[in-house]
Amino acid sequence: MSNTRQSTSGTGFRQERFCSSIEFERGLMANLVARRCSRLIRPEDRELIWFLQLRSHQDGGLEKFVEDFIRFLPNPAQWNPEQLRSELERICLDPAIGFNPNGRLKHFLWSPLLQYQARHIAQQRAATVVTELGQIVNATLDYALNSRCMVLIDGLARMGKTFAAKAWCQQHPGRARYVQVPSTNDDIGFFRAIAKGIGVSININSKAQELRQRIEDALQPGDLAVVFDEAHYLWPNSHYRLARPNRINWIMTALVNHGVPVALVTTPQFIRTQKEVERKSSWTSEQFIGRIGHYERLPDRLSQNDLAKVARALLPEGDRKSIATLIAYAEASAKYLAGIDYAVRRARYLAAKENRSLVSFIDIKLSNTQNCAEFQLQSLYGHFPGSTDCFLPLLFSREFKWRQRRQIPVKQSQPFLRISHGTMAKEWQPHHRGNELSGH
């Protein structure tokens, strides 16, 4: 008898027959690694095991990790990659590997692995640009991890919260996992996102309750912190008046109650939706609020120094005019910090079309002109502190009209742009789309 997974001779070709291939299960399963870590005494040993588990789920799996690790070792030629990979799998899964008299895991690879992990974390930190907002996010996540509690990080969109949260997780590969909450309203989508983030086995027929049990087995021991980004999607996306916040309830009872460090990274939409859920249903938020160990409200804007840090990180070859233009574009655009990234991507594309490896100021100028249809851009001159007079993009007409209607005064102490709107010349400040624009 044939089916989609096993076909007898002479039956038609079915693509599904390869779904159960062992090649799709190279990553170490988090629920099994958690059971192995429960046998370890030292936190450093458990952290290293989880570091290896994470690397097994990244591009190339343990095979790629073994290649990098062998190059790190003193005598690379004496190591067999296949045997080394098998030995690493045993370290992560086999509880029979014992301890030395000091309680450290007894294995000849242990010291080199700890050194490799330390170097990897140092490289991640060195490669990350940290703004003032990023420092606040890092401090809040550090508190959640050390205090084993739930924290809520609330800030406006496009301020770099997601980048900071991801970077922090990458700098704690043996202690934290990043999960982006899906916008869908079903349980299976939610648990699939968590399973993918922590490395639990997923197949097309996995049921929500099966995934939930594996996730709880992996997280409830408390070795890993979970950072939920886009946390406003934890609330039910439904107009049904009796809809309960099942995702929030599960986080409280299955994670926070078991001492799992949890961070919710969100926008002001989170609190607004919470109030709406309370208004529509009989659910009350006292227990949820009582479990929040710390609430952090992020600043509504970044300094120009922080914007310059981001611009220089994305465009190392940029001159002062290019950096100043990117800063002005970010402050004027609704995309804000993401606007710098999009502008640099467009500029690199334009430079590559002309077979150039480095981006010039003209590329930045053209990328600002072409990047967004809501902008009306012209070649103008302005002045930013610490820079020479340079081209700055014309700010988009929608925000200009918004300021005109509200007659917002211009603060002469801040950098300005002289823009032309129709037949009328105006002086106007590059304005951050903060609380005034969003209505908060």
MARDOBA-826492 format. One record per residue (C-alpha): residue in three letters; z, x, y. Coordinates in steps of 0.25 Angstrom, whole numbers, padded with zeros to 4 digits, always signed. Example, Ala and Ser with C-alpha at 12.3 -4.5 7.8 and 13.67 -1.06 7.14 Angstrom:
BEGIN
ALA+0031+0049-0018/SER+0029+0055-0004/
This chain:
BEGIN
MET+0000+0000+0000/SER-0004+0006+0014/ASN+0003+0004+0027/THR+0001+0010+0041/ARG+0010+0022+0037/GLN+0005+0024+0023/SER-0010+0022+0019/THR-0015+0023+0005/SER-0028+0030+0002/GLY-0040+0022+0007/THR-0033+0014+0018/GLY-0037+0014+0032/PHE-0032+0024+0042/ARG-0020+0020+0050/GLN-0014+0027+0062/GLU+0000+0023+0059/ARG+0001+0031+0046/PHE+0005+0043+0054/CYS+0016+0036+0062/SER+0026+0041+0052/SER+0022+0055+0052/ILE+0033+0066+0052/GLU+0025+0072+0064/PHE+0031+0061+0073/GLU+0045+0064+0070/ARG+0047+0078+0074/GLY+0057+0076+0084/LEU+0072+0076+0079/MET+0078+0062+0079/ALA+0089+0061+0089/ASN+0098+0052+0080/LEU+0097+0062+0069/VAL+0100+0074+0079/ALA+0112+0066+0084/ARG+0118+0065+0070/ARG+0116+0080+0068/CYS+0123+0083+0082/SER+0135+0075+0078/ARG+0138+0086+0068/LEU+0138+0096+0080/ILE+0151+0101+0087/ARG+0146+0108+0099/PRO+0139+0100+0110/GLU+0129+0112+0112/ASP+0125+0111+0098/ARG+0122+0096+0099/GLU+0114+0099+0113/LEU+0105+0109+0106/ILE+0102+0100+0095/TRP+0098+0089+0104/PHE+0090+0099+0112/LEU+0082+0102+0099/GLN+0080+0087+0097/LEU+0074+0085+0110/ARG+0065+0097+0109/SER+0060+0091+0095/HIS+0055+0078+0103/GLN+0048+0086+0114/ASP+0033+0090+0113/GLY+0031+0099+0101/GLY+0044+0095+0095/LEU+0052+0105+0088/GLU+0040+0113+0085/LYS+0038+0116+0099/PHE+0052+0119+0101/VAL+0052+0129+0090/GLU+0040+0136+0096/ASP+0048+0138+0109/PHE+0061+0142+0102/ILE+0054+0153+0094/ARG+0049+0159+0107/PHE+0063+0159+0112/LEU+0069+0166+0100/PRO+0070+0181+0100/ASN+0060+0184+0088/PRO+0050+0172+0088/ALA+0042+0178+0077/GLN+0053+0177+0066/TRP+0054+0162+0068/ASN+0046+0151+0059/PRO+0044+0139+0068/GLU+0044+0129+0056/GLN+0057+0134+0051/LEU+0063+0135+0065/ARG+0059+0120+0067/SER+0065+0116+0054/GLU+0078+0123+0057/LEU+0079+0117+0071/GLU+0078+0103+0064/ARG+0089+0106+0055/ILE+0098+0111+0066/CYS+0095+0097+0073/LEU+0097+0088+0061/ASP+0105+0095+0050/PRO+0120+0093+0050/ALA+0122+0103+0039/ILE+0120+0115+0049/GLY+0134+0119+0052/PHE+0142+0126+0062/ASN+0148+0140+0065/PRO+0163+0142+0067/ASN+0162+0140+0082/GLY+0156+0126+0079/ARG+0142+0130+0084/LEU+0130+0125+0075/LYS+0127+0136+0065/HIS+0113+0140+0066/PHE+0105+0153+0069/LEU+0096+0146+0079/TRP+0107+0140+0087/SER+0109+0151+0098/PRO+0094+0152+0101/LEU+0093+0137+0102/LEU+0104+0136+0112/GLN+0098+0147+0120/TYR+0084+0140+0120/GLN+0091+0127+0124/ALA+0097+0134+0136/ARG+0084+0140+0140/HIS+0077+0127+0139/ILE+0087+0120+0148/ALA+0087+0131+0158/GLN+0072+0130+0159/GLN+0072+0115+0161/ARG+0082+0116+0172/ALA+0074+0127+0179/ALA+0062+0119+0178/THR+0068+0106+0185/VAL+0068+0103+0200/VAL+0081+0097+0203/THR+0082+0089+0216/GLU+0095+0084+0222/LEU+0093+0070+0215/GLY+0090+0078+0202/GLN+0104+0085+0204/ILE+0111+0071+0205/VAL+0104+0066+0193/ASN+0107+0079+0185/ALA+0122+0078+0189/THR+0123+0063+0185/LEU+0116+0066+0172/ASP+0126+0078+0169/TYR+0137+0068+0172/ALA+0132+0058+0162/LEU+0130+0069+0151/ASN+0144+0075+0153/SER+0152+0062+0155/ARG+0144+0055+0144/CYS+0142+0042+0153/MET+0131+0034+0159/VAL+0126+0037+0173/LEU+0116+0029+0182/ILE+0107+0037+0191/ASP+0100+0028+0201/GLY+0090+0032+0211/LEU+0076+0028+0217/ALA+0063+0030+0209/ARG+0055+0043+0211/MET+0067+0051+0215/GLY+0066+0061+0202/LYS+0077+0054+0194/THR+0068+0054+0181/PHE+0064+0069+0183/ALA+0079+0073+0185/ALA+0084+0065+0173/LYS+0073+0070+0164/ALA+0075+0085+0169/TRP+0090+0083+0166/CYS+0088+0078+0152/GLN+0078+0090+0150/GLN+0089+0099+0154/HIS+0099+0093+0144/PRO+0090+0092+0132/GLY+0101+0092+0122/ARG+0110+0082+0130/ALA+0101+0072+0136/ARG+0089+0063+0134/TYR+0080+0056+0144/VAL+0075+0041+0142/GLN+0066+0033+0150/VAL+0070+0019+0149/PRO+0057+0010+0146/SER+0054-0002+0155/THR+0051-0011+0143/ASN+0062-0021+0140/ASP+0062-0019+0124/ASP+0073-0012+0116/ILE+0063-0004+0108/GLY+0057+0002+0120/PHE+0070+0006+0126/PHE+0075+0013+0113/ARG+0062+0020+0110/ALA+0063+0026+0124/ILE+0077+0031+0121/ALA+0073+0036+0107/LYS+0061+0044+0113/GLY+0070+0050+0123/ILE+0081+0055+0113/GLY+0072+0057+0101/VAL+0074+0046+0091/SER+0063+0043+0081/ILE+0054+0032+0085/ASN+0043+0025+0077/ILE+0035+0013+0080/ASN+0043+0004+0071/SER+0057+0008+0077/LYS+0065-0004+0080/ALA+0074-0004+0093/GLN+0087-0005+0085/GLU+0083+0007+0076/LEU+0080+0016+0088/ARG+0093+0011+0095/GLN+0101+0015+0083/ARG+0094+0029+0083/ILE+0096+0031+0098/GLU+0111+0027+0097/ASP+0113+0037+0085/ALA+0107+0048+0094/LEU+0114+0045+0107/GLN+0128+0040+0104/PRO+0133+0054+0099/GLY+0132+0057+0114/ASP+0125+0070+0113/LEU+0113+0065+0122/ALA+0113+0059+0136/VAL+0102+0048+0139/VAL+0096+0047+0152/PHE+0089+0034+0154/ASP+0078+0034+0165/GLU+0072+0022+0171/ALA+0086+0015+0168/HIS+0083+0003+0175/TYR+0074-0001+0163/LEU+0087-0002+0155/TRP+0089-0016+0161/PRO+0081-0028+0155/ASN+0067-0030+0160/SER+0067-0045+0158/HIS+0068-0057+0166/TYR+0076-0064+0155/ARG+0089-0068+0162/LEU+0098-0065+0150/ALA+0092-0051+0147/ARG+0103-0041+0144/PRO+0102-0026+0147/ASN+0102-0022+0133/ARG+0097-0007+0136/ILE+0109-0006+0146/ASN+0119-0012+0136/TRP+0114-0002+0125/ILE+0115+0010+0134/MET+0130+0006+0137/THR+0134+0003+0123/ALA+0126+0012+0114/LEU+0126+0024+0123/VAL+0136+0024+0135/ASN+0147+0019+0126/HIS+0145+0030+0116/GLY+0146+0041+0127/VAL+0131+0044+0128/PRO+0128+0049+0142/VAL+0118+0040+0148/ALA+0111+0041+0162/LEU+0103+0030+0168/VAL+0092+0034+0178/THR+0087+0023+0186/THR+0083+0017+0200/PRO+0090+0007+0208/GLN+0082-0004+0200/PHE+0093-0002+0189/ILE+0104-0008+0197/ARG+0095-0019+0202/THR+0091-0023+0188/GLN+0105-0022+0183/LYS+0109-0032+0193/GLU+0097-0041+0190/VAL+0101-0041+0175/GLU+0115-0045+0178/ARG+0111-0056+0187/LYS+0101-0062+0176/SER+0110-0060+0164/SER+0125-0061+0161/TRP+0125-0046+0158/THR+0135-0038+0167/SER+0135-0024+0171/GLU+0150-0020+0171/GLN+0149-0013+0158/PHE+0137-0005+0162/ILE+0142-0001+0175/GLY+0155+0003+0169/ARG+0147+0013+0160/ILE+0140+0020+0171/GLY+0148+0033+0173/HIS+0141+0037+0185/TYR+0130+0031+0195/GLU+0122+0040+0203/ARG+0113+0035+0214/LEU+0102+0045+0218/PRO+0098+0048+0232/ASP+0086+0040+0237/ARG+0078+0052+0242/LEU+0076+0067+0239/SER+0076+0078+0249/GLN+0064+0085+0253/ASN+0069+0098+0247/ASP+0070+0090+0234/LEU+0056+0085+0235/ALA+0051+0099+0239/LYS+0058+0104+0226/VAL+0050+0094+0217/ALA+0037+0096+0225/ARG+0038+0112+0223/ALA+0042+0110+0208/LEU+0029+0101+0206/LEU+0020+0110+0215/PRO+0025+0124+0214/GLU+0013+0129+0221/GLY+0014+0120+0232/ASP+0014+0125+0247/ARG+0023+0119+0258/LYS+0013+0109+0262/SER+0011+0104+0248/ILE+0026+0102+0246/ALA+0028+0096+0259/THR+0017+0086+0256/LEU+0023+0082+0243/ILE+0037+0080+0249/ALA+0030+0071+0259/TYR+0023+0063+0249/ALA+0035+0061+0240/GLU+0043+0056+0252/ALA+0032+0046+0256/SER+0028+0041+0242/ALA+0035+0030+0234/LYS+0034+0040+0223/TYR+0043+0050+0230/LEU+0046+0061+0220/ALA+0036+0057+0210/GLY+0025+0058+0222/ILE+0027+0073+0222/ASP+0024+0074+0207/TYR+0011+0065+0208/ALA+0006+0072+0220/VAL+0007+0086+0213/ARG+0001+0080+0201/ARG-0011+0075+0209/ALA-0012+0088+0216/ARG-0012+0096+0203/TYR-0023+0087+0198/LEU-0032+0089+0211/ALA-0030+0104+0210/ALA-0034+0104+0195/LYS-0046+0097+0198/GLU-0050+0109+0207/ASN-0046+0119+0196/ARG-0034+0124+0204/SER-0021+0126+0197/LEU-0012+0126+0210/VAL-0011+0114+0219/SER-0014+0115+0234/PHE-0009+0107+0246/ILE-0023+0100+0247/ASP-0020+0095+0232/ILE-0007+0090+0237/LYS-0013+0083+0249/LEU-0024+0077+0241/SER-0014+0072+0230/ASN-0005+0065+0241/THR-0018+0058+0246/GLN-0022+0054+0232/ASN-0009+0051+0225/CYS-0006+0037+0230/ALA-0014+0026+0235/GLU-0003+0021+0243/PHE-0003+0033+0252/GLN-0013+0035+0264/LEU-0013+0050+0266/GLN-0018+0058+0277/SER-0018+0073+0280/LEU-0006+0074+0291/TYR+0004+0084+0295/GLY+0019+0083+0295/HIS+0031+0092+0294/PHE+0042+0093+0284/PRO+0054+0102+0285/GLY+0052+0116+0280/SER+0037+0114+0279/THR+0025+0116+0288/ASP+0016+0105+0294/CYS+0008+0100+0282/PHE+0000+0089+0277/LEU+0008+0077+0273/PRO+0003+0064+0266/LEU+0003+0051+0274/LEU+0013+0042+0269/PHE+0009+0029+0262/SER+0006+0017+0271/ARG+0015+0008+0263/GLU+0028+0015+0267/PHE+0023+0018+0281/LYS+0021+0002+0282/TRP+0035+0000+0276/ARG+0042+0009+0287/GLN+0033+0003+0298/ARG+0038-0011+0294/ARG+0053-0006+0294/GLN+0051+0002+0306/ILE+0059+0014+0300/PRO+0061+0025+0310/VAL+0056+0039+0308/LYS+0067+0049+0308/GLN+0062+0061+0316/SER+0071+0071+0308/GLN+0063+0069+0295/PRO+0048+0074+0293/PHE+0038+0064+0297/LEU+0023+0061+0294/ARG+0013+0057+0305/ILE+0005+0046+0298/SER-0007+0037+0303/HIS-0006+0023+0299/GLY-0018+0015+0304/THR-0020+0018+0318/MET-0006+0021+0321/ALA+0001+0034+0320/LYS+0016+0034+0315/GLU+0026+0044+0312/TRP+0033+0041+0299/GLN+0044+0048+0290/PRO+0041+0051+0275/HIS+0051+0041+0269/HIS+0057+0041+0256/ARG+0056+0028+0248/GLY+0071+0026+0246/ASN+0080+0014+0248/GLU+0072+0008+0259/LEU+0059+0007+0252/SER+0066+0002+0239/GLY+0075-0007+0246/HIS+0088-0001+0240/
